[in-house]
Amino acid sequence: MKGFYNKGGSMMTQLNNRFLLNDDYYKKVFNKFPEAVIILDREKIIECNKLALNLFEYSNKYKLVGKNFYDLIYYDEKIDESTTKAFEKIIKDKRNFRWLLKKANENSFLAEISFVKESGNLLNVFIRDVSKESEMFNLLTQKEEEYINFFRHNNAIMLLIDPQNNKIVDANISACKYYGYSKSELLKLKTEDINVLSKENLNKEIKKVKSGKKRAYGLKTKLSNGEIRDVKAFIEPIKINDKVLLHTIVNDVTEELDIKRKYKFLTDNDSLTKLYNKDFFINELDKKIKKNEKVSILLIDIDGFSKINDNLGHIVGDLILKEISIRLKEYDDVFDVISRFGGDEFILLYESTNIRKIFEISKRILDLFNKPFIIDTHHIYLSASIGLSLYPYHGLNSSFLIKNAETAMYKAKDCKEDKIKLYDKNFNSELWEQFTIENKLRNSIENDELYIKYQPVVSTKTGKVIGAEALLRWESEEMGFIPPDKFIPIAESSGMIYKIGNWVLKNACIQNRKWIDQGFKPIFMAVNISSKQLEQLDFPDIVINILKETKLSSEFLELEITESVCAKNFDRIIINLNKLKKLGIKISMDDFGTGYSSLNKLKELNINKLKIDKSFIMDIKKIENIKIITAIISMAKSLGVDIVAEGVETNEHLHFLKDKMCDMLQGYFFSKPVSETTFEKLLSKKYI
C-alpha cells in the first residue's frame, strides 16, 4: 500500500536532529509536552514522548518505536488506498481528525489526531484521547433529566448557550469557578462578554456548529479578573424542552499552547541571537518560490570576525553577535525574515527585486556597523560585506539563490570600498580562479615556490645603493608565474598572510645579514608589512625574534606600511609601531597619496619615510601631479621625514626629483627587481 509520504531521502529539522543526537534540553521539552507525540519517518515510528507511552500503555518506548503507524489503528477500522489519500489531504489541510486506535492490550480508544509536517519525510503526530468527551456527547441523546444531572455535577467546564441571542442560559459549578462569577452573574452574560473573538467572528463560528461543519474551535476567553486564557470549545446542538441549545465544553489549553509556542521557538530560532535560524529562512524562501513571488536575499558576513574570537575570546564574540542581531531587528518591518545563517553570517529576505531599493536598504544595513560595539572596556569597530541574489533571476531554488548570494558576498569582501555586490554569473569563474590560487598558495612555502627579488633604493645625492626593497614573487609548479596583485589579496583574506609575511621578513633579514658578512657596506632592507600583520598583538615580538635569529641589527631593517593601516584598528597599530620604533626599526609609508591617511593620522604614525606613489611620477608632465609631488615633498620636509620616489624610469624623472630635493629614488631607471646575486653586482658599484 502506498504511504502518505512523498518519496525522497529523509531529512531532519534542526530540532528533531538535536533530539536524535541526545540533546538533553530538547528531550526535557519533548517529554514535558502536554500531548502524546510520536515522530514518524515515512510511516515508521522513530521516537515518542512519555505521554505517548502512557496513552498506548507500553512499558518502554522500544516496544513502540519501530512500529508502523498503521499498527496503532484499531483492526475494526478499514485501511486501504482511500485511507492513505485521506491522510494526505488531512496533512496538507493541517486538520485534526478522529480515529479509533488500539493500546498495547488491543483495547480501542477514540483519539483526536493532528499531523505537523517537518522537512523531508519527518512527521510529528499529536494524539489526544477524546473517549470521555465522546461519552459526554452520547449522553445528550438520553433523557433530559439524566443530561441535566450529568451537566450540573460534572467536573468539566460546561455552558449552555442560546444560539438565537448568544446568551448563556446555564452554567455548571466548574464553569462558575473557572470564570470567577457566581451562577447568577454568569447567566447575565452573552458569549461575546467572555470571548475575545469579535461578535461577527463568533457568530460565524456558531453558524458552522449549527450547520454541522464544525464542533470544536480554539479561541481566547476572558475571566472575571480580566485574565485572557486560551481554550478549546467543544460544541454540540441539543434539544431541551423543544428548544435548540448549544452544549459547550470548555477545555483550558493555555499551558499546552505555551509549551507548543516554546517548542516552535526552539525549532525556528537561533539559540544565541533569538533571530530566525537557517532552517526557518530556507522554508520561508521555499514558500515564496512556490508562490512565484519575486524576492531578493541579502547575505551579510562580518569582516575579520575570526580575529575577535581569537584575540578577545568567544564570549566577547557572542556578545557582539547578539548586539548585531539587536541592530538588525530595527529593520523587522522592512524584511520578511531576518535570520542568523550560522557563524558570523546573517541572511535577510526582502520582498522586492527593485535594484535601487535593494541597494538603498543594503547601505542602511552597512551603516549599522558605523557605530562601535562596546563590550566592557573594548570599543570594537567592525565592517561587513553583503552579497545579493534575486529570485527568479539568479536561481530557481533556494540552494542556488543562497549559493549565488554567497559568491557575491565573497566578491564584496575582496573590495576595499564597494562592500555590496549583486550576483553576476561571471563571478563563478573568478571565484574558481581565486579558489585554485588559494589552494596552491597553501603549500607554496613547503614546495619552495616562493622567492624574493630585490630592487635598489638609490641616494639622490651620491647615486649609491643605500637600501633594497624585498619584493615577494611566486612561481607555481602547476600554474606558472602568479602576479603579486593576484595572490597577496587572497593571502590576506584567507589568513595565510601571517605565515607568508613572516617567511618574507625572515628571509629578507637573512639575506641582508649575508651581504654584511660578505663585506658589503650595510644597507637597509625594506620589507612590506600587511595591516593584518600589524594588528597582531604579538607582532613586535615576532620581529624581535626574527632579528635575534638572523643576527641583523634593527637599524638595517625598515618596515613598509600602506595608508590602509589608517582605515581600522588604528589604535592597536599605533601601539605596535611605537614598540617597533623604540627598537630602532624605521617605518616607511608606501604608495603615499593614494589612500586613507590624513595629516593628523600621519603625525600619530610618526613615520621615518614617505614613498611617493609611482602613479604620480609616471605622468610627471601633468600640472596636477607636479603640484601634488611638490606638496608632498614640502610637507615631508616640514615634518622631518625622508622622501623616496618610486617609479623613476627616465632622465626627466631623475632631474625633476633632484630639483625638488627628493632624498631617495627607486625605479627601473636604476634597476628592475633582481635576484640576490645580481643585486650583489649593484652593491659592488660606486654608483648606478
ZAKOLZA-860430 format. One record per residue (C-alpha): residue number from 1; x, y, z. Coordinates in steps of 0.2 Angstrom, whole numbers, m for minus. Layout:
BEGIN
   pos      xx      yy      zz
   NUM       X       Y       Z
...
// end
This chain:
BEGIN
   pos      xx      yy      zz
     1       0       0       0
     2       7      17      m5
     3      11      28      11
     4       5      45      14
     5      23      52      12
     6      30      59      m4
     7      46      49      m9
     8      63      56      m6
     9      78      55       6
    10      75      58      25
    11      80      75      31
    12      78      81      49
    13      74      98      55
    14      86     106      67
    15      75     102      82
    16      72      83      78
    17      91      82      74
    18      95      88      91
    19      84      75      99
    20      91      61      90
    21     109      67      94
    22     103      66     113
    23     101      85     116
    24      96      84     135
    25      87     101     135
    26      77      96     120
    27      72      79     127
    28      66      88     143
    29      55      99     132
    30      49      85     122
    31      44      74     136
    32      35      88     145
    33      24      91     130
    34       6      91     136
    35       0      79     122
    36       6      62     117
    37      18      64     102
    38      26      52      91
    39      38      56      77
    40      37      46      60
    41      49      44      46
    42      38      39      32
    43      26      28      41
    44      39      21      54
    45      39      27      72
    46      56      33      76
    47      53      42      93
    48      39      45     106
    49      37      55     122
    50      32      49     139
    51      14      53     137
    52      13      43     121
    53      20      28     131
    54       6      30     144
    55      m8      33     132
    56      m4      17     122
    57       1       8     139
    58      18       2     133
    59      31      m2     147
    60      45       5     137
    61      47      16     121
    62      57       2     112
    63      41      m8     111
    64      33       7     102
    65      47      14      92
    66      50       4      76
    67      31       0      73
    68      22       6      58
    69       9      19      61
    70      m5       8      54
    71      m1      m5      68
    72      m9       8      80
    73     m25       8      71
    74     m39      m2      78
    75     m42     m18      67
    76     m60     m14      65
    77     m56       1      55
    78     m54      m1      37
    79     m37       3      30
    80     m35       5      11
    81     m29      17      m3
    82     m43      29       2
    83     m37      29      20
    84     m19      35      14
    85     m27      48       2
    86     m37      54      17
    87     m22      56      27
    88     m13      65      13
    89     m27      78      12
    90     m28      80      31
    91      m9      83      32
    92     m10      96      18
    93     m25     105      25
    94     m17     104      43
    95     m34      97      50
    96     m37      87      66
    97     m47      71      64
    98     m54      57      75
    99     m49      38      73
   100     m50      23      83
   101     m33      17      89
   102     m28       2     100
   103     m17       1     115
   104      m4     m12     119
   105     m18     m24     126
   106     m28     m22     110
   107     m41     m11     118
   108     m48       3     107
   109     m50      21     111
   110     m56      36     102
   111     m41      48      98
   112     m41      65      91
   113     m25      66      79
   114     m16      80      71
   115      m1      79      59
   116      13      93      59
   117      24      90      43
   118      43      93      45
   119      55      95      31
   120      59      79      21
   121      49      64      27
   122      48      68      46
   123      30      70      53
   124      25      74      71
   125       9      66      76
   126       0      73      91
   127     m13      61      99
   128     m26      65     112
   129     m39      53     120
   130     m56      60     117
   131     m66      45     123
   132     m73      54     138
   133     m79      69     128
   134     m87      57     116
   135     m96      49     131
   136    m102      66     136
   137    m110      70     119
   138    m118      52     119
   139    m127      57     134
   140    m135      71     125
   141    m146      59     116
   142    m153      52     133
   143    m167      58     144
   144    m166      77     148
   145    m166      74     167
   146    m151      62     166
   147    m142      75     155
   148    m146      90     167
   149    m140      80     182
   150    m124      75     172
   151    m122      93     166
   152    m123     101     183
   153    m112      89     193
   154     m98      86     180
   155     m80      92     184
   156     m78      98     166
   157     m82     116     162
   158     m99     117     154
   159    m111     130     147
   160    m127     130     139
   161    m129     144     126
   162    m145     150     116
   163    m139     152      98
   164    m153     165      95
   165    m146     178     106
   166    m129     171     111
   167    m135     171     130
   168    m128     159     142
   169    m143     150     149
   170    m135     138     161
   171    m118     135     168
   172    m111     121     179
   173    m101     123     196
   174     m85     120     187
   175     m89     134     174
   176     m93     147     188
   177     m77     143     197
   178     m66     144     181
   179     m74     161     175
   180     m74     168     193
   181     m93     173     193
   182    m107     167     203
   183    m120     157     193
   184    m132     172     193
   185    m118     184     186
   186    m113     172     173
   187    m131     170     166
   188    m132     188     164
   189    m118     187     151
   190    m118     184     132
   191    m104     174     124
   192     m96     190     117
   193     m93     195     136
   194     m82     181     139
   195     m74     178     122
   196     m61     188     114
   197     m67     184      97
   198     m77     198      89
   199     m96     196      89
   200     m95     195      70
   201     m82     181      70
   202     m91     172      85
   203    m107     172      75
   204     m98     164      61
   205     m91     150      72
   206    m108     147      79
   207    m116     146      62
   208    m103     132      57
   209    m108     122      73
   210    m127     124      68
   211    m123     118      51
   212    m113     103      57
   213     m97     109      49
   214     m88     112      65
   215     m90     105      83
   216     m73     112      90
   217     m64     128      89
   218     m50     137      98
   219     m52     154     105
   220     m47     166     119
   221     m58     168     133
   222     m59     182     147
   223     m61     178     165
   224     m69     190     178
   225     m52     197     183
   226     m48     201     166
   227     m36     187     163
   228     m36     181     145
   229     m34     162     143
   230     m33     150     128
   231     m47     137     127
   232     m54     124     115
   233     m73     124     115
   234     m82     108     110
   235    m100     112     105
   236    m115     101     101
   237    m133     107      97
   238    m145      98     108
   239    m164     100     111
   240    m171     104     129
   241    m189     107     131
   242    m191     108     112
   243    m178     122     111
   244    m161     120     102
   245    m147     125     113
   246    m128     123     111
   247    m120     112     124
   248    m102     118     126
   249     m87     110     135
   250     m73     122     138
   251     m55     115     139
   252     m41     127     145
   253     m26     124     134
   254     m16     139     139
   255      m1     129     146
   256      m2     117     132
   257      m1     131     119
   258      13     140     129
   259      23     124     128
   260      19     122     109
   261      25     140     107
   262      41     137     116
   263      43     121     106
   264      41     130      90
   265      53     144      95
   266      66     131      98
   267      63     124      81
   268      63     141      72
   269      75     152      81
   270      94     153      84
   271      98     149     102
   272     111     163     104
   273     103     178      95
   274      85     173      95
   275      84     178      77
   276      76     165      65
   277      88     151      61
   278      94     144      44
   279      80     131      43
   280      66     143      45
   281      74     155      32
   282      75     142      19
   283      57     136      22
   284      51     154      21
   285      61     156       5
   286      54     140      m2
   287      36     146       1
   288      40     162      m9
   289      47     152     m23
   290      32     140     m23
   291      21     155     m25
   292      32     163     m38
   293      34     179     m28
   294      49     190     m33
   295      61     191     m19
   296      79     196     m15
   297      91     189      m2
   298     105     198       7
   299     119     188      14
   300     129     198      27
   301     146     192      33
   302     156     201      46
   303     174     206      40
   304     188     198      51
   305     176     192      64
   306     188     177      67
   307     201     189      75
   308     188     194      88
   309     186     176      94
   310     205     173      93
   311     210     189     102
   312     196     193     114
   313     188     176     116
   314     172     168     111
   315     162     176     125
   316     165     193     118
   317     162     186     100
   318     145     180     106
   319     141     197     114
   320     145     206      98
   321     134     194      88
   322     119     197     100
   323     122     216      98
   324     122     214      79
   325     105     205      80
   326      98     219      90
   327     103     232      77
   328      96     221      63
   329      79     219      72
   330      77     238      69
   331      73     233      52
   332      59     220      57
   333      46     230      47
   334      57     231      31
   335      62     212      29
   336      51     197      28
   337      64     187      38
   338      79     192      47
   339      90     176      51
   340     106     171      58
   341     113     159      45
   342     127     152      55
   343     144     158      62
   344     145     177      58
   345     133     176      44
   346     116     184      43
   347     103     182      29
   348      88     193      26
   349      73     190      15
   350      66     206       6
   351      50     206      m4
   352      56     216     m19
   353      68     214     m34
   354      69     233     m37
   355      88     235     m38
   356      88     254     m32
   357      78     249     m17
   358      89     234     m13
   359     105     244     m13
   360      97     258      m3
   361      92     246      11
   362     109     237      10
   363     118     253      13
   364     107     256      28
   365     112     239      35
   366     130     243      32
   367     128     259      42
   368     123     249      57
   369     141     245      58
   370     147     263      59
   371     144     264      77
   372     157     254      88
   373     152     239      98
   374     156     242     116
   375     159     226     126
   376     166     230     144
   377     181     242     140
   378     183     237     122
   379     177     249     108
   380     176     237      93
   381     174     243      76
   382     168     231      63
   383     163     231      44
   384     153     219      34
   385     151     213      16
   386     134     210       8
   387     130     198      m7
   388     114     200     m16
   389     104     187     m26
   390      86     189     m34
   391      73     176     m37
   392      70     171     m51
   393      84     180     m60
   394      99     172     m50
   395      92     154     m47
   396      75     145     m47
   397      78     136     m30
   398      84     141     m13
   399     100     132     m14
   400     106     141     m30
   401     100     158     m23
   402     109     156      m7
   403     125     149     m16
   404     125     164     m28
   405     122     177     m14
   406     137     169      m5
   407     148     171     m21
   408     143     189     m22
   409     147     191      m4
   410     165     185      m6
   411     167     196     m21
   412     161     211     m10
   413     174     205       3
   414     188     207     m10
   415     183     226     m12
   416     190     239      m1
   417     176     251      m3
   418     161     243     m13
   419     155     231       0
   420     139     227      m8
   421     139     216     m23
   422     124     209     m34
   423     127     192     m41
   424     134     191     m58
   425     137     174     m67
   426     155     180     m71
   427     159     179     m53
   428     159     160     m53
   429     174     159     m65
   430     183     172     m55
   431     179     163     m39
   432     185     147     m46
   433     202     155     m50
   434     203     163     m33
   435     199     146     m25
   436     213     137     m36
   437     226     151     m31
   438     221     149     m13
   439     223     130     m13
   440     240     131     m22
   441     246     145     m11
   442     244     135       5
   443     258     124       0
   444     269     137      m9
   445     282     138       6
   446     284     119       8
   447     285     117     m11
   448     299     130     m12
   449     289     141     m24
   450     291     157     m16
   451     306     168     m18
   452     311     186     m16
   453     318     199     m28
   454     327     215     m23
   455     325     232     m30
   456     339     245     m26
   457     335     262     m17
   458     347     275     m23
   459     353     291     m14
   460     349     306     m24
   461     365     315     m19
   462     378     301     m21
   463     370     289     m34
   464     375     274     m22
   465     364     260     m17
   466     359     263       1
   467     344     251       3
   468     334     237      m5
   469     316     233      m6
   470     311     215      m4
   471     298     210     m16
   472     289     193     m15
   473     287     183     m30
   474     278     166     m33
   475     281     153     m47
   476     268     139     m45
   477     274     122     m52
   478     256     120     m59
   479     250     137     m63
   480     266     146     m68
   481     270     164     m63
   482     256     172     m52
   483     257     191     m51
   484     258     198     m33
   485     242     209     m35
   486     233     192     m38
   487     239     181     m24
   488     243     194     m10
   489     225     199      m8
   490     220     181      m7
   491     234     178       6
   492     226     192      16
   493     208     186      15
   494     212     168      19
   495     224     172      34
   496     239     165      25
   497     247     182      25
   498     254     179      43
   499     264     164      38
   500     269     171      21
   501     273     188      29
   502     284     180      42
   503     293     170      29
   504     297     185      19
   505     303     195      34
   506     314     182      40
   507     322     178      23
   508     325     196      19
   509     334     198      35
   510     344     183      32
   511     349     190      15
   512     354     207      22
   513     365     199      35
   514     373     188      22
   515     378     204      12
   516     385     212      28
   517     395     196      32
   518     402     196      14
   519     409     214      17
   520     397     225       8
   521     393     241      16
   522     377     239      26
   523     361     245      18
   524     343     245      25
   525     331     231      20
   526     313     237      17
   527     300     224      19
   528     282     226      15
   529     270     223      30
   530     252     219      29
   531     240     229      40
   532     233     212      46
   533     251     208      52
   534     252     224      61
   535     236     221      70
   536     243     206      79
   537     246     208      97
   538     262     199      97
   539     269     206      80
   540     283     216      89
   541     289     200      97
   542     289     191      80
   543     300     205      73
   544     312     204      88
   545     313     185      87
   546     317     186      69
   547     331     199      71
   548     339     189      85
   549     338     173      75
   550     346     181      59
   551     358     192      70
   552     353     208      60
   553     354     224      69
   554     337     233      70
   555     345     249      61
   556     346     239      45
   557     328     234      45
   558     314     245      38
   559     295     240      38
   560     285     247      24
   561     266     250      28
   562     252     257      17
   563     239     270      20
   564     227     256      23
   565     233     255      41
   566     223     271      44
   567     207     263      40
   568     203     252      55
   569     211     245      72
   570     222     261      71
   571     225     262      90
   572     232     244      90
   573     243     248      75
   574     250     264      83
   575     255     254      99
   576     264     241      89
   577     273     254      78
   578     279     263      93
   579     286     247     100
   580     295     244      84
   581     302     262      83
   582     309     260     101
   583     319     245      94
   584     327     256      81
   585     317     250      67
   586     312     263      54
   587     294     264      47
   588     291     269      29
   589     274     273      21
   590     272     266       4
   591     261     272     m10
   592     258     289      m1
   593     245     300      m9
   594     233     286     m14
   595     224     280       2
   596     216     285      18
   597     228     295      28
   598     226     312      35
   599     239     324      41
   600     233     321      59
   601     235     302      57
   602     252     304      48
   603     258     314      64
   604     252     300      75
   605     260     286      65
   606     277     296      67
   607     285     288      52
   608     303     290      46
   609     300     290      27
   610     287     293      14
   611     287     285      m3
   612     278     294     m17
   613     267     283     m27
   614     274     279     m44
   615     257     284     m52
   616     262     302     m49
   617     280     300     m56
   618     274     291     m72
   619     264     305     m78
   620     275     319     m72
   621     270     331     m86
   622     253     334     m79
   623     252     350     m69
   624     241     342     m56
   625     254     328     m52
   626     268     341     m51
   627     258     351     m38
   628     255     335     m28
   629     273     329     m29
   630     279     347     m24
   631     266     347      m9
   632     271     330      m3
   633     290     334      m3
   634     287     351       6
   635     276     343      19
   636     288     329      22
   637     302     342      24
   638     292     351      37
   639     289     335      47
   640     307     330      46
   641     303     315      36
   642     313     307      22
   643     306     306       4
   644     308     292      m8
   645     301     292     m26
   646     295     276     m34
   647     293     273     m52
   648     309     283     m58
   649     311     277     m76
   650     318     292     m86
   651     331     305     m86
   652     317     318     m85
   653     310     309     m69
   654     328     310     m61
   655     331     328     m65
   656     314     334     m59
   657     316     324     m42
   658     333     331     m40
   659     327     348     m42
   660     313     345     m29
   661     326     339     m17
   662     319     321     m16
   663     330     311      m4
   664     330     294     m12
   665     325     286     m29
   666     319     269     m34
   667     313     263     m51
   668     318     254     m67
   669     330     269     m72
   670     342     261     m60
   671     337     243     m60
   672     322     231     m60
   673     319     219     m46
   674     333     206     m47
   675     340     191     m38
   676     352     192     m24
   677     367     188     m35
   678     363     201     m47
   679     360     213     m33
   680     377     210     m26
   681     384     217     m43
   682     374     233     m40
   683     382     234     m22
   684     399     232     m29
   685     397     248     m40
   686     402     265     m33
   687     386     272     m40
   688     372     267     m53
// end
